[in-house]
Amino acid sequence: MLILADRIPWGSFVPALIVLGLVLVAGLVLKAAKGLIERRRDPAASASIARAHHDDESVVTLPYVAKPLLTAAEFSFLRALEAAIDGRARVFAQVGLGGVIATERGLTNSERTSAWNRIQSKSFDFVLCHPETLAPLAAVELDDRSHERAERRRRDTLVEDVCRAVGLPLVRFPVRARYSIHELRARLEEDVPRWVRENRNGAASPSA
């Protein structure tokens, strides 16, 4: 066997192996070029691939996490508030002041920007709106201990001044472990006359 192996002209196979390797490389290059041409002919496919790649990167790299819209205390109050209203208004939570308040006309660009910047990052805990037109009837704030801080008091003062300027009633309730639906309803009827007026001929208030 060793004698036969030594007699085989291995040198004659080298050119054939080189040719075979070149053919394989050429095939891979042609395949890659074909894919590139097809992607250029189909922009939608290329955009889809790019979008998927971007989405994958976004999910991994963006520093955000989902969180509940309301705290446990706010949700507890919302349930009592909705019971007190009994369908005579719609309640929206975490409404930015800019969602229901706009700057008045006639301001310069500088004045408008300054006025807007003062309210754009602030929000109401809840806003009561007319059940059919969604016109704002009142803003509702739930006050916890954070409202005792100096910066929070400054924020509250500004919000109260803005509400007073636009004629939007602002009703404040302290955080409690439990709420009396009767007391909530009585307070709203006292502080939100428009709500009372527009519901005077509506459904009678249920017993608390």
ChimeraX commands (.cxc) that place a marker at each C-alpha (Angstrom):
marker #1 position 0.00,0.00,0.00 radius 0.5
marker #1 position 2.77,2.44,0.82 radius 0.5
marker #1 position 4.44,1.63,-2.44 radius 0.5
marker #1 position 1.21,2.34,-4.40 radius 0.5
marker #1 position 0.61,5.61,-2.54 radius 0.5
marker #1 position 4.07,6.77,-3.33 radius 0.5
marker #1 position 3.46,6.06,-7.00 radius 0.5
marker #1 position 0.23,8.16,-7.22 radius 0.5
marker #1 position 0.95,11.52,-8.91 radius 0.5
marker #1 position -0.59,13.76,-6.21 radius 0.5
marker #1 position 0.79,16.85,-7.84 radius 0.5
marker #1 position -1.68,16.42,-10.71 radius 0.5
marker #1 position -4.63,16.87,-8.29 radius 0.5
marker #1 position -3.51,20.28,-6.97 radius 0.5
marker #1 position -4.75,22.33,-9.94 radius 0.5
marker #1 position -8.12,20.57,-9.75 radius 0.5
marker #1 position -8.48,21.36,-6.04 radius 0.5
marker #1 position -7.64,25.01,-6.69 radius 0.5
marker #1 position -10.25,25.19,-9.45 radius 0.5
marker #1 position -12.85,23.58,-7.17 radius 0.5
marker #1 position -12.12,26.12,-4.42 radius 0.5
marker #1 position -12.45,29.03,-6.84 radius 0.5
marker #1 position -15.81,27.66,-8.04 radius 0.5
marker #1 position -17.14,27.48,-4.46 radius 0.5
marker #1 position -15.99,31.02,-3.69 radius 0.5
marker #1 position -17.56,32.32,-6.90 radius 0.5
marker #1 position -20.84,30.62,-6.00 radius 0.5
marker #1 position -20.95,32.30,-2.60 radius 0.5
marker #1 position -20.19,35.70,-4.12 radius 0.5
marker #1 position -22.94,35.28,-6.73 radius 0.5
marker #1 position -25.45,34.28,-4.05 radius 0.5
marker #1 position -24.65,37.35,-1.94 radius 0.5
marker #1 position -24.87,39.62,-5.00 radius 0.5
marker #1 position -28.24,38.15,-5.94 radius 0.5
marker #1 position -29.62,38.85,-2.46 radius 0.5
marker #1 position -28.38,42.44,-2.60 radius 0.5
marker #1 position -30.02,43.00,-6.00 radius 0.5
marker #1 position -33.33,41.57,-4.78 radius 0.5
marker #1 position -33.32,43.85,-1.74 radius 0.5
marker #1 position -32.67,46.87,-3.94 radius 0.5
marker #1 position -35.57,45.87,-6.18 radius 0.5
marker #1 position -37.86,45.50,-3.15 radius 0.5
marker #1 position -37.49,48.61,-0.90 radius 0.5
marker #1 position -40.34,47.43,1.33 radius 0.5
marker #1 position -38.46,44.27,2.22 radius 0.5
marker #1 position -35.32,46.24,2.97 radius 0.5
marker #1 position -37.30,48.70,5.11 radius 0.5
marker #1 position -38.92,45.82,6.95 radius 0.5
marker #1 position -35.54,44.25,7.69 radius 0.5
marker #1 position -34.15,47.60,8.85 radius 0.5
marker #1 position -37.23,48.23,10.99 radius 0.5
marker #1 position -37.00,44.84,12.63 radius 0.5
marker #1 position -33.33,45.40,13.35 radius 0.5
marker #1 position -34.05,48.85,14.78 radius 0.5
marker #1 position -36.93,47.53,16.90 radius 0.5
marker #1 position -34.76,44.78,18.30 radius 0.5
marker #1 position -32.10,47.32,19.25 radius 0.5
marker #1 position -34.69,49.67,20.78 radius 0.5
marker #1 position -36.15,46.99,23.01 radius 0.5
marker #1 position -32.72,46.12,24.30 radius 0.5
marker #1 position -31.14,49.56,24.64 radius 0.5
marker #1 position -33.86,52.07,25.60 radius 0.5
marker #1 position -33.89,52.67,29.39 radius 0.5
marker #1 position -37.66,52.46,30.00 radius 0.5
marker #1 position -40.10,50.21,31.86 radius 0.5
marker #1 position -43.90,50.23,31.98 radius 0.5
marker #1 position -45.64,51.37,35.15 radius 0.5
marker #1 position -49.26,51.58,36.38 radius 0.5
marker #1 position -51.18,54.72,35.49 radius 0.5
marker #1 position -52.31,55.22,39.11 radius 0.5
marker #1 position -50.92,54.44,42.51 radius 0.5
marker #1 position -52.92,52.21,44.85 radius 0.5
marker #1 position -54.13,55.29,46.78 radius 0.5
marker #1 position -55.20,57.07,43.57 radius 0.5
marker #1 position -57.02,54.00,42.29 radius 0.5
marker #1 position -58.88,53.59,45.58 radius 0.5
marker #1 position -59.98,57.22,45.42 radius 0.5
marker #1 position -60.99,56.89,41.76 radius 0.5
marker #1 position -63.38,54.07,42.56 radius 0.5
marker #1 position -65.06,56.14,45.28 radius 0.5
marker #1 position -65.16,59.22,43.03 radius 0.5
marker #1 position -66.82,57.31,40.20 radius 0.5
marker #1 position -69.38,55.93,42.64 radius 0.5
marker #1 position -70.14,59.43,43.92 radius 0.5
marker #1 position -70.58,60.79,40.41 radius 0.5
marker #1 position -72.74,57.83,39.36 radius 0.5
marker #1 position -72.29,58.33,35.63 radius 0.5
marker #1 position -73.20,62.04,35.63 radius 0.5
marker #1 position -69.69,62.93,34.47 radius 0.5
marker #1 position -66.72,61.17,32.96 radius 0.5
marker #1 position -63.52,60.90,34.95 radius 0.5
marker #1 position -60.11,61.09,33.29 radius 0.5
marker #1 position -56.92,60.43,35.22 radius 0.5
marker #1 position -53.48,62.06,34.98 radius 0.5
marker #1 position -54.55,64.78,32.56 radius 0.5
marker #1 position -51.87,67.29,31.62 radius 0.5
marker #1 position -52.87,70.91,32.19 radius 0.5
marker #1 position -52.21,71.51,28.51 radius 0.5
marker #1 position -54.95,69.00,27.69 radius 0.5
marker #1 position -57.69,71.25,29.03 radius 0.5
marker #1 position -56.01,74.67,29.26 radius 0.5
marker #1 position -54.52,76.77,26.46 radius 0.5
marker #1 position -52.72,80.08,26.30 radius 0.5
marker #1 position -54.90,83.01,25.34 radius 0.5
marker #1 position -54.74,84.70,21.98 radius 0.5
marker #1 position -52.83,87.88,21.33 radius 0.5
marker #1 position -49.62,86.85,23.09 radius 0.5
marker #1 position -46.23,87.29,21.52 radius 0.5
marker #1 position -44.26,84.16,20.74 radius 0.5
marker #1 position -42.06,84.79,23.77 radius 0.5
marker #1 position -45.06,85.30,26.08 radius 0.5
marker #1 position -46.81,82.22,24.73 radius 0.5
marker #1 position -43.73,80.06,25.17 radius 0.5
marker #1 position -43.15,81.33,28.69 radius 0.5
marker #1 position -46.78,80.73,29.69 radius 0.5
marker #1 position -46.81,77.28,28.15 radius 0.5
marker #1 position -43.56,76.23,29.79 radius 0.5
marker #1 position -45.03,76.97,33.22 radius 0.5
marker #1 position -47.79,74.36,32.82 radius 0.5
marker #1 position -46.59,71.83,30.25 radius 0.5
marker #1 position -45.00,69.43,32.76 radius 0.5
marker #1 position -47.87,69.58,35.26 radius 0.5
marker #1 position -50.96,67.41,35.41 radius 0.5
marker #1 position -54.22,67.08,37.31 radius 0.5
marker #1 position -54.84,63.87,39.23 radius 0.5
marker #1 position -58.36,63.72,37.77 radius 0.5
marker #1 position -60.57,65.81,35.52 radius 0.5
marker #1 position -64.37,65.61,35.49 radius 0.5
marker #1 position -65.93,66.16,32.06 radius 0.5
marker #1 position -69.47,66.47,30.72 radius 0.5
marker #1 position -70.61,62.94,29.84 radius 0.5
marker #1 position -71.68,63.92,26.30 radius 0.5
marker #1 position -69.53,66.88,25.24 radius 0.5
marker #1 position -66.44,66.13,27.36 radius 0.5
marker #1 position -66.26,69.81,28.29 radius 0.5
marker #1 position -64.16,70.08,31.49 radius 0.5
marker #1 position -66.32,70.58,34.58 radius 0.5
marker #1 position -63.70,70.45,37.32 radius 0.5
marker #1 position -60.21,69.31,38.22 radius 0.5
marker #1 position -59.71,67.06,41.23 radius 0.5
marker #1 position -56.49,66.75,43.22 radius 0.5
marker #1 position -55.73,64.02,45.75 radius 0.5
marker #1 position -53.40,65.45,48.38 radius 0.5
marker #1 position -50.94,63.23,50.21 radius 0.5
marker #1 position -47.97,64.21,52.36 radius 0.5
marker #1 position -45.92,65.17,49.33 radius 0.5
marker #1 position -48.05,68.32,49.06 radius 0.5
marker #1 position -46.50,69.54,52.30 radius 0.5
marker #1 position -43.09,70.03,50.64 radius 0.5
marker #1 position -42.15,73.58,49.67 radius 0.5
marker #1 position -41.70,72.85,45.96 radius 0.5
marker #1 position -45.02,71.01,45.90 radius 0.5
marker #1 position -46.78,73.93,47.56 radius 0.5
marker #1 position -45.38,76.24,44.90 radius 0.5
marker #1 position -46.68,73.91,42.23 radius 0.5
marker #1 position -50.11,73.75,43.90 radius 0.5
marker #1 position -50.30,77.54,44.12 radius 0.5
marker #1 position -49.57,77.89,40.41 radius 0.5
marker #1 position -52.18,75.26,39.49 radius 0.5
marker #1 position -54.78,76.98,41.67 radius 0.5
marker #1 position -54.01,80.36,40.07 radius 0.5
marker #1 position -54.31,78.89,36.56 radius 0.5
marker #1 position -57.62,77.21,37.37 radius 0.5
marker #1 position -58.94,80.44,38.86 radius 0.5
marker #1 position -57.87,82.37,35.76 radius 0.5
marker #1 position -59.72,80.04,33.36 radius 0.5
marker #1 position -62.75,79.49,35.61 radius 0.5
marker #1 position -62.15,75.77,36.15 radius 0.5
marker #1 position -63.15,74.61,39.66 radius 0.5
marker #1 position -60.37,72.80,41.49 radius 0.5
marker #1 position -61.48,70.44,44.25 radius 0.5
marker #1 position -58.95,68.98,46.68 radius 0.5
marker #1 position -59.43,65.83,48.73 radius 0.5
marker #1 position -57.01,64.44,51.33 radius 0.5
marker #1 position -55.81,60.87,51.00 radius 0.5
marker #1 position -57.71,58.49,53.27 radius 0.5
marker #1 position -57.85,54.77,53.86 radius 0.5
marker #1 position -61.61,54.85,53.14 radius 0.5
marker #1 position -63.92,57.42,51.54 radius 0.5
marker #1 position -67.55,58.30,52.16 radius 0.5
marker #1 position -69.37,58.43,48.85 radius 0.5
marker #1 position -71.96,60.75,50.41 radius 0.5
marker #1 position -69.24,63.20,51.53 radius 0.5
marker #1 position -67.54,63.15,48.14 radius 0.5
marker #1 position -70.83,63.84,46.36 radius 0.5
marker #1 position -71.75,66.64,48.77 radius 0.5
marker #1 position -68.36,68.29,48.29 radius 0.5
marker #1 position -68.64,68.14,44.50 radius 0.5
marker #1 position -72.15,69.60,44.60 radius 0.5
marker #1 position -70.84,72.43,46.76 radius 0.5
marker #1 position -67.70,73.24,44.77 radius 0.5
marker #1 position -68.79,72.46,41.20 radius 0.5
marker #1 position -71.97,74.44,40.54 radius 0.5
marker #1 position -71.91,73.74,36.82 radius 0.5
marker #1 position -72.02,70.01,37.49 radius 0.5
marker #1 position -75.01,70.50,39.79 radius 0.5
marker #1 position -76.77,72.79,37.31 radius 0.5
marker #1 position -76.34,70.50,34.34 radius 0.5
marker #1 position -77.49,67.47,36.33 radius 0.5
marker #1 position -80.38,69.11,38.16 radius 0.5
marker #1 position -82.89,67.58,35.79 radius 0.5
marker #1 position -80.94,64.38,35.36 radius 0.5
marker #1 position -81.13,61.12,37.24 radius 0.5
marker #1 position -81.67,61.39,40.94 radius 0.5
marker #1 position -78.63,60.81,43.09 radius 0.5
marker #1 position -78.57,57.28,44.52 radius 0.5
marker #1 position -78.33,56.80,48.24 radius 0.5
marker #1 position -74.78,56.54,49.52 radius 0.5
marker link #1:1,2 radius 0.2
marker link #1:2,3 radius 0.2
marker link #1:3,4 radius 0.2
marker link #1:4,5 radius 0.2
marker link #1:5,6 radius 0.2
marker link #1:6,7 radius 0.2
marker link #1:7,8 radius 0.2
marker link #1:8,9 radius 0.2
marker link #1:9,10 radius 0.2
marker link #1:10,11 radius 0.2
marker link #1:11,12 radius 0.2
marker link #1:12,13 radius 0.2
marker link #1:13,14 radius 0.2
marker link #1:14,15 radius 0.2
marker link #1:15,16 radius 0.2
marker link #1:16,17 radius 0.2
marker link #1:17,18 radius 0.2
marker link #1:18,19 radius 0.2
marker link #1:19,20 radius 0.2
marker link #1:20,21 radius 0.2
marker link #1:21,22 radius 0.2
marker link #1:22,23 radius 0.2
marker link #1:23,24 radius 0.2
marker link #1:24,25 radius 0.2
marker link #1:25,26 radius 0.2
marker link #1:26,27 radius 0.2
marker link #1:27,28 radius 0.2
marker link #1:28,29 radius 0.2
marker link #1:29,30 radius 0.2
marker link #1:30,31 radius 0.2
marker link #1:31,32 radius 0.2
marker link #1:32,33 radius 0.2
marker link #1:33,34 radius 0.2
marker link #1:34,35 radius 0.2
marker link #1:35,36 radius 0.2
marker link #1:36,37 radius 0.2
marker link #1:37,38 radius 0.2
marker link #1:38,39 radius 0.2
marker link #1:39,40 radius 0.2
marker link #1:40,41 radius 0.2
marker link #1:41,42 radius 0.2
marker link #1:42,43 radius 0.2
marker link #1:43,44 radius 0.2
marker link #1:44,45 radius 0.2
marker link #1:45,46 radius 0.2
marker link #1:46,47 radius 0.2
marker link #1:47,48 radius 0.2
marker link #1:48,49 radius 0.2
marker link #1:49,50 radius 0.2
marker link #1:50,51 radius 0.2
marker link #1:51,52 radius 0.2
marker link #1:52,53 radius 0.2
marker link #1:53,54 radius 0.2
marker link #1:54,55 radius 0.2
marker link #1:55,56 radius 0.2
marker link #1:56,57 radius 0.2
marker link #1:57,58 radius 0.2
marker link #1:58,59 radius 0.2
marker link #1:59,60 radius 0.2
marker link #1:60,61 radius 0.2
marker link #1:61,62 radius 0.2
marker link #1:62,63 radius 0.2
marker link #1:63,64 radius 0.2
marker link #1:64,65 radius 0.2
marker link #1:65,66 radius 0.2
marker link #1:66,67 radius 0.2
marker link #1:67,68 radius 0.2
marker link #1:68,69 radius 0.2
marker link #1:69,70 radius 0.2
marker link #1:70,71 radius 0.2
marker link #1:71,72 radius 0.2
marker link #1:72,73 radius 0.2
marker link #1:73,74 radius 0.2
marker link #1:74,75 radius 0.2
marker link #1:75,76 radius 0.2
marker link #1:76,77 radius 0.2
marker link #1:77,78 radius 0.2
marker link #1:78,79 radius 0.2
marker link #1:79,80 radius 0.2
marker link #1:80,81 radius 0.2
marker link #1:81,82 radius 0.2
marker link #1:82,83 radius 0.2
marker link #1:83,84 radius 0.2
marker link #1:84,85 radius 0.2
marker link #1:85,86 radius 0.2
marker link #1:86,87 radius 0.2
marker link #1:87,88 radius 0.2
marker link #1:88,89 radius 0.2
marker link #1:89,90 radius 0.2
marker link #1:90,91 radius 0.2
marker link #1:91,92 radius 0.2
marker link #1:92,93 radius 0.2
marker link #1:93,94 radius 0.2
marker link #1:94,95 radius 0.2
marker link #1:95,96 radius 0.2
marker link #1:96,97 radius 0.2
marker link #1:97,98 radius 0.2
marker link #1:98,99 radius 0.2
marker link #1:99,100 radius 0.2
marker link #1:100,101 radius 0.2
marker link #1:101,102 radius 0.2
marker link #1:102,103 radius 0.2
marker link #1:103,104 radius 0.2
marker link #1:104,105 radius 0.2
marker link #1:105,106 radius 0.2
marker link #1:106,107 radius 0.2
marker link #1:107,108 radius 0.2
marker link #1:108,109 radius 0.2
marker link #1:109,110 radius 0.2
marker link #1:110,111 radius 0.2
marker link #1:111,112 radius 0.2
marker link #1:112,113 radius 0.2
marker link #1:113,114 radius 0.2
marker link #1:114,115 radius 0.2
marker link #1:115,116 radius 0.2
marker link #1:116,117 radius 0.2
marker link #1:117,118 radius 0.2
marker link #1:118,119 radius 0.2
marker link #1:119,120 radius 0.2
marker link #1:120,121 radius 0.2
marker link #1:121,122 radius 0.2
marker link #1:122,123 radius 0.2
marker link #1:123,124 radius 0.2
marker link #1:124,125 radius 0.2
marker link #1:125,126 radius 0.2
marker link #1:126,127 radius 0.2
marker link #1:127,128 radius 0.2
marker link #1:128,129 radius 0.2
marker link #1:129,130 radius 0.2
marker link #1:130,131 radius 0.2
marker link #1:131,132 radius 0.2
marker link #1:132,133 radius 0.2
marker link #1:133,134 radius 0.2
marker link #1:134,135 radius 0.2
marker link #1:135,136 radius 0.2
marker link #1:136,137 radius 0.2
marker link #1:137,138 radius 0.2
marker link #1:138,139 radius 0.2
marker link #1:139,140 radius 0.2
marker link #1:140,141 radius 0.2
marker link #1:141,142 radius 0.2
marker link #1:142,143 radius 0.2
marker link #1:143,144 radius 0.2
marker link #1:144,145 radius 0.2
marker link #1:145,146 radius 0.2
marker link #1:146,147 radius 0.2
marker link #1:147,148 radius 0.2
marker link #1:148,149 radius 0.2
marker link #1:149,150 radius 0.2
marker link #1:150,151 radius 0.2
marker link #1:151,152 radius 0.2
marker link #1:152,153 radius 0.2
marker link #1:153,154 radius 0.2
marker link #1:154,155 radius 0.2
marker link #1:155,156 radius 0.2
marker link #1:156,157 radius 0.2
marker link #1:157,158 radius 0.2
marker link #1:158,159 radius 0.2
marker link #1:159,160 radius 0.2
marker link #1:160,161 radius 0.2
marker link #1:161,162 radius 0.2
marker link #1:162,163 radius 0.2
marker link #1:163,164 radius 0.2
marker link #1:164,165 radius 0.2
marker link #1:165,166 radius 0.2
marker link #1:166,167 radius 0.2
marker link #1:167,168 radius 0.2
marker link #1:168,169 radius 0.2
marker link #1:169,170 radius 0.2
marker link #1:170,171 radius 0.2
marker link #1:171,172 radius 0.2
marker link #1:172,173 radius 0.2
marker link #1:173,174 radius 0.2
marker link #1:174,175 radius 0.2
marker link #1:175,176 radius 0.2
marker link #1:176,177 radius 0.2
marker link #1:177,178 radius 0.2
marker link #1:178,179 radius 0.2
marker link #1:179,180 radius 0.2
marker link #1:180,181 radius 0.2
marker link #1:181,182 radius 0.2
marker link #1:182,183 radius 0.2
marker link #1:183,184 radius 0.2
marker link #1:184,185 radius 0.2
marker link #1:185,186 radius 0.2
marker link #1:186,187 radius 0.2
marker link #1:187,188 radius 0.2
marker link #1:188,189 radius 0.2
marker link #1:189,190 radius 0.2
marker link #1:190,191 radius 0.2
marker link #1:191,192 radius 0.2
marker link #1:192,193 radius 0.2
marker link #1:193,194 radius 0.2
marker link #1:194,195 radius 0.2
marker link #1:195,196 radius 0.2
marker link #1:196,197 radius 0.2
marker link #1:197,198 radius 0.2
marker link #1:198,199 radius 0.2
marker link #1:199,200 radius 0.2
marker link #1:200,201 radius 0.2
marker link #1:201,202 radius 0.2
marker link #1:202,203 radius 0.2
marker link #1:203,204 radius 0.2
marker link #1:204,205 radius 0.2
marker link #1:205,206 radius 0.2
marker link #1:206,207 radius 0.2
marker link #1:207,208 radius 0.2
view
